[in-house]
Every structure is written in C-alpha cells, then in structure tokens.
Amino acid sequence: MHRARLAWSPELLEYDFGPGHPMAPVRLDLTMRLIRALGLPELPALEFGDAEPASDDTLRTVHDADYLTAVKRASTALEPDPARGLGTEDDPLFLGMHDAAARQVGGSVSLAEAVWRGEISHGVNVAGGMHHARRGSAAGFCVYNDAAAAVRRLLDLGADRVAYIDLDAHHGDGVEAAFWEDPRVLTVSVHQDGRTLFPGTGYAADVGAGRAEGTAVNVSLPPRTDGAAWLRAIDAVVPAVVREHRPDAIVSQHGCDAHGNDPLAHLDVSVDAQRTAQQWVHALAHELAGGRWLALGGGGYAVVDVVPLVWASLVAEAAHAPLAAGMPLPADWRAVALEVSEMEPARTLGSAEPVPWRSWKDGWDPADPIDRAVQATRKSVFPLLGLDPHHD
C-alpha cells in the first residue's frame, strides 16, 4: 500500500505576521478543519507526522549562517533588518519568528527523509512551500526556504536527480536560485508573467547556468489565464521536461493563488483545474520516481473558498483517496469558516464538470498570447534537453 504522511503541528499556526497580513494562520486553520471534517484522518493510507523546528545545521544547507543569526536577533529584539528582508511590509517581525519558520522547514525536510527512506510514498506539508526566501534574505512572506531545504536533503541522502515543480501564481525564484548551477535539480515554475506580478522574475529565457543550463524551466503566463489554458500550458511543458530529467524524487509546490478569487494575483485558475494538476504531478511521481513525492503548500489568500479546498484535495490525492469533484462541503465546516472569517465559504468542492482543456498536440496558435508564452518556453529549454520544441 502507498502510504502518505501529513506533517502537522498546531504550532505551525504561530507563523503569523500580524493582523491584516495576507499570510494569515486562518488559511491553515481552516484547511486542517476541512481535512478533519471530511474524515481524511481516518483514511487507512494517511498518517500524521509532527513538524519540529529544523536544526541550524539543516537551515545552513540553504541559508547563510549570518542570516540565521539575523533572523534569531530579529525574532527576539524585533529590530528590523531591511537589508536582509526582515521587518519589511512583506515580512514584518514577530516574536518567535525563527522557531515558527524553522518549523515549516522541519516539517518538509522530515517528510523528504521519510519519502527517500521508503517509510512513506508521499509526504504533504500544507504549511510549507516558502519558495521566495533566498540564501541570505527573506522575501515575499517567506523567512526560510523549506522547499529548497527538502530538495537539498534528498540530494544529501543520495538522490541523483530531483525535479521541483512549482504551480504557485508567483515565480518560484528562491528555489530556482538555490539550484541555478546544479544540473541534478530541475526547477519548473508555471506562474504569472513577472512583468505584472512579484517577484518580477521567471522568464522563458531563464534556463540555468553552466552545466545546469536547461534545468531551470519557466512558463510565464499572461494575467487572466484561465484554468483550461493553464492546464494546456502545464501539459505542453512539464511532463516532457520532467521525463527527460528522470528524477529520483519529485517535490511540488501547490500554492493556490492562481485562482481567480485570489486578491494578490491575476490568474483565473479554478479549484477544479488545480486539482487536475495535482493528479498529473502525482501520476508523474509514480511513473518516473518510484512514487517518491513531496507536496507542499505555498501562496493562496482566498482563505474560505479556495485554499482549504485545494489543500484538502492535495492531502486526499496523496492518500490515493481523491475527493469527488463538486461534492458538497460539510455544513459544520462551512459554519465555522463563516464565523472565523465573516466571509461566505464555498458550498461545493468545485464543479462536477471536468475542465475542458485542449492538448498542445492538437496544435498551437501563434496569435494567442498564452500559446506564444508556452512556445517561448519550449524554444528556450527543449533544445537544451535534446527535445524538439515544435513536436511532442
């Protein structure tokens, strides 16, 4: 039996930048409440694991020692260090910030270890996916980069190749930067065009450097790209480059801020489309990596009608018990969601109708800006990997 483990501790809710900040703990609280309301903890293939703060040794695999010192100082003295991204509008200071951020890393790294050692097939950390943090600075709501640390741990344990797939609306810049010159790691990011959204990076021509040229893959989509076109873009790029990389493990980031209701991005990707992408990543893990799959959360700020639905679906998918599309959501969960958020929660898990996406194999339209963006990525990267950008 393929077993999945969800890393969770109530102390993960202590990663809290304060009132009014988009990265509010309620997103995780409502996700875990929905997971329980749906009965997922009773699934035979799902177990829960703790999330302890990562050690300094673990954090130093992807962060500079002086940056750790700065985070610890800022976490107690609450003295801003804007040169390191600490105490900014995106990353305001709060007491205990180091421990809270290190706990996110600890959850993801412990799952990576369990996946590699065969204790579980799949790991999920919905509190993870902090993909913007750089080696020496915080950025974009991210203090430490758990995704990069998890990839690094897989390499240190013996993985020859790892594929990192990032489906957040924002470019996975921190993870890409961490492995920019490492040919063992394929980073694939499908995101909104950086000319229109933070962090302003992630263009088709950004392909990695040196021996790693071709292992950074960026699909940069125009604002208002909908779910059907988003799936088409993923299908046109992700399976081909991941298959060519032949990873020993897959780490994926499932930030759900690509949804049309998200207040911080400008894509229009439905819950249904995001659930479909989860299924595709899961299938690739079984096809290519012996099932070794670590799935992380990330962005997502529509806290009652998107985030809990997408991430509860991710947990169920990892447990090989996918939730039924369009199913009614539990009335008790909806009542709690309304009470804590004062916003009307979703009534159903998306739609029962499949997303009508069209395969790239059916041809592409050079007059379509989305198709042009996808083909720009294929032309930039595919030849470097020995693939034909014009044919599958």
Secondary structure, 3 states (H helix, E strand, C coil): CCCEEEECCHHHHHCCCCCCCCCCCHHHHHHHHHHHHCCHHHCCCEEEECCCCCCHHHHCCCCCHHHHHHHHHHHHHCCCEHHHCECCCCCCCCCCHHHHHHHHHHHHHHHHHHHHCCCCCEEEECCCCCCCCECCECECCECCCHHHHHHHHHHHHCCCCEEEEECCCCCCHHHHHHCCCCCCEEEEEEEECCCCCCCCCCCCCCCCCHHHCCCEEEEEECCCCEHHHHHHHHHHHHHHHHHHHCCCEEEEECCCCCCCCCCCCCCECCHHHHHHHHHHHHHHHHHHCCCCEEEECCCCCCCCCCHHHHHHHHHHHHCCCCCCCCCECCHHHHHHHHHHHCCCCCCECCCCCCCCCCCHHHCCCCCCHHHHHHHHHHHHHHHHHCCCCCCC
